[in-house]
Amino acid sequence: MGAEYVFDTGSDLGRQQVDCLAEMLDGTTTGVLDGLGVRSGWRCLELGARNGSIAGWLARRTGSAGTVAAVDLDTSHVVADPNVEVHRHDLNDGLPLEGPFDLIHSRLVLMHLSRREEILDSLVDALAPGGWLVLGDLTDRLPLAASARDVADEELFERVIETGMNRVGRPAGMNLEWARDTGRHMARSGLEDIHSVEYRFTAYGGTPGLLYYRSMLAQVGHLLLKAGISEGELRRFDELMTDPRFSAWSYQFVFTWGRRQKT
Ligand SMILES: C[S@@+](CC[C@H](N)C(=O)[O-])C[C@H]1O[C@@H](n2cnc3c(N)ncnc32)[C@H](O)[C@@H]1O
C-alpha cells in the first residue's frame, strides 16, 4: 500500500519537490482556508502533510483550544510543532483517528490514490455538521514555456513535461481528471456549498516554480528515458530549470471545497 505514490518523499529530491510545492501553493491554500473562517477551537485534519507547513498554519489559527492532526506515509520531514499531532499512516487503510473534524484538508494526495472516491466518502463521514473538506490537485492542462532564448528549448520543455504527465505520471496512477471532477464527487457524497478556484502562474528558472519540475522529474529520470527522452535532453531540461533567462507556466492547480450539512 502507499507504493502507488510514485515519488520518494524521503529522498532529498522528494523533499525539495514538496518544499517547492509549499512555497508555490501555501499562499493560495491558506487564502482558501482563511476564507472558510478557520478559528480558535477547530478540530483539523491535514492529510499528506509532508513538511507540515499547512498543519503548522492551522495550529496557529486554532490555538490551544483546537486540535490539528497531520498524517503522512512518511512523517520524517514534518517540522515539529507542539500543537500538531503527527500520524505516520497509509490513507488506504482508513483514517488513523476518529472525527468529527471541523476541517479536513489534503493537497496533491488523492489524485495519486486509486481509491480516491472511497477515501473522499470516508472523509465526508468524518466531518462534523457544518465541517469543511478542502482538496487541491492538478489537472491535465499542459504547461507551456513562457519565454526562452531558443525555440528548441521551449519545445524541449513542453515535450519533457508532456511525457512526464502522460507517459510517466498517468501509468504510475496519477489521475489528471480528478481535480476537475472533485466538486462533482463532493456533491455526490452529500456536501453542499461547493466552490473551486484554479491557480497557475509563470516562473523563472532557479525559483520554486521550476525547481519543482526539476526535483520531480529527476526522481523519474529512468522512466523518462524509457519513454523516449534522451540523456542529453534530460541534461538540457535540468539546465533550463535553473536558468533565470528561461520561464514557463506551472501546472494548473484546482482547489475545491465543500461543507457538510449543518444538521
Ligand atoms: C505531492 S506530496 C504533497 C505534499 C503536501 N500535501 C503539499 O501539497 O505540499 C504528496 C504527499 O502525500 C503523501 N502520501 C502519498 N500517498 C499517501 C498515502 N497512501 N497515505 C498517506 N500519505 C500519502 C506523500 O508521502 C507526500 O508527502
The ligand as an SDF file (V2000), in Angstrom:
LIG
                    3D

 27 29  0  0  0  0  0  0  0  0999 V2000
    2.8070   15.6150   -3.7060 C   0  0  0  0  0  0  0  0  0  0  0  0
    3.0620   15.4490   -1.9940 S   0  0  0  0  0  0  0  0  0  0  0  0
    2.0810   16.7840   -1.3850 C   0  0  0  0  0  0  0  0  0  0  0  0
    2.5310   17.2380   -0.0270 C   0  0  0  0  0  0  0  0  0  0  0  0
    1.7040   18.3890    0.5760 C   0  0  0  0  0  0  0  0  0  0  0  0
    0.3240   17.9970    0.7670 N   0  0  0  0  0  0  0  0  0  0  0  0
    1.7710   19.6140   -0.3090 C   0  0  0  0  0  0  0  0  0  0  0  0
    0.8470   19.8590   -1.0880 O   0  0  0  0  0  0  0  0  0  0  0  0
    2.7850   20.3270   -0.2240 O   0  0  0  0  0  0  0  0  0  0  0  0
    2.0630   14.0530   -1.5470 C   0  0  0  0  0  0  0  0  0  0  0  0
    2.1850   13.6760   -0.0860 C   0  0  0  0  0  0  0  0  0  0  0  0
    1.2250   12.6480    0.1830 O   0  0  0  0  0  0  0  0  0  0  0  0
    1.8560   11.6010    0.8980 C   0  0  0  0  0  0  0  0  0  0  0  0
    1.1590   10.3580    0.5630 N   0  0  0  0  0  0  0  0  0  0  0  0
    1.1340    9.7080   -0.6190 C   0  0  0  0  0  0  0  0  0  0  0  0
    0.4010    8.5870   -0.5460 N   0  0  0  0  0  0  0  0  0  0  0  0
   -0.0710    8.5300    0.7230 C   0  0  0  0  0  0  0  0  0  0  0  0
   -0.8740    7.5910    1.4360 C   0  0  0  0  0  0  0  0  0  0  0  0
   -1.3250    6.4910    0.8260 N   0  0  0  0  0  0  0  0  0  0  0  0
   -1.1490    7.8340    2.7340 N   0  0  0  0  0  0  0  0  0  0  0  0
   -0.6590    8.9490    3.3700 C   0  0  0  0  0  0  0  0  0  0  0  0
    0.1150    9.8690    2.7360 N   0  0  0  0  0  0  0  0  0  0  0  0
    0.4120    9.6690    1.4350 C   0  0  0  0  0  0  0  0  0  0  0  0
    3.3060   11.6250    0.4250 C   0  0  0  0  0  0  0  0  0  0  0  0
    4.1810   10.9990    1.3530 O   0  0  0  0  0  0  0  0  0  0  0  0
    3.5530   13.1180    0.2760 C   0  0  0  0  0  0  0  0  0  0  0  0
    4.0090   13.7070    1.4660 O   0  0  0  0  0  0  0  0  0  0  0  0
  1  2  1  0
  2  3  1  0
  2 10  1  0
  3  4  1  0
  4  5  1  0
  5  6  1  0
  5  7  1  0
  7  8  2  0
  7  9  1  0
 10 11  1  0
 11 12  1  0
 11 26  1  0
 12 13  1  0
 13 14  1  0
 13 24  1  0
 14 15  1  0
 14 23  1  0
 15 16  2  0
 16 17  1  0
 17 18  1  0
 17 23  2  0
 18 19  1  0
 18 20  2  0
 20 21  1  0
 21 22  2  0
 22 23  1  0
 24 25  1  0
 24 26  1  0
 26 27  1  0
M  CHG  2   2   1   9  -1
M  END
$$$$
